[in-house]
Amino acid sequence: MGVDLIFRIAAIGILVAILNSLLEQTGRKEVALMTTVIGLVIILLMVSKEIVNLFNTVKSLFQF
């Protein structure tokens, strides 16, 4: 896992926050909301891959 995942999540969060504020200032609140949702989905997919890896590691650890 490592620090790389944390930096990628932070970078996506910063980009989504900047895009969200820019889009809301221009009056495109619906597009800003969709940008936020897409950013959240991307982060959840990244984290879910790591959770699957964790479960596979625990499963292989306790197999006989």
N, C-alpha and C positions, 0 to 999 in steps of 0.2 A: 504494500500500500504506500506508505511513505508520505513525505511532505508534498510531493508533486501533485497529488490529488487535491490537497488543501489549497494549493496555489491555483490550480485550474478552476476549482469551485469559486474561489475569491475573484479571479479574473472574469469569469462569466457573470458573477454577481455585480461587479463594478460596471461591466459593459451594459448589462440589462438596466441598471439604475440610471446610467447616463442616457441610454436610449429612451427610457421611460420618461425622464424629466423633459427631454427635448420634444418628444411627441406630445406630451401633455401641454407644453407651452405653445405648440402650434395648433392646438385644438383637436388633435386626433386621439381622443381618450380611448376609443375602442381598439385602435392599433396598439396603443401603449399597453392596454390590458393583455392583448394577445401576445405581445413581446414578453411580458412578464410571465405569462403562463408557459410559453415555449421555453424560456430560460429555466423555469422550475422543472419542466419535464426533462430537459437535458441533464440537469443536475441529478434528478432522481434516477435516471437511467445509469449515470456514472456510479452513483452510490450503490444501486442495486447489483451491478456487476461485482463490486467489492464484497457485498454481503453474500452473494452466491459463492465467491471464492472462499470466504470465511467458513461457510457451512460445509463446503467440500473439504476443507482442511480439517475441520473438527470431525467430520464423518470418517476421513481416512485415519485420523489419529486414534479413534476408538474402535476401529475394525480389528478383528482377530485374525 
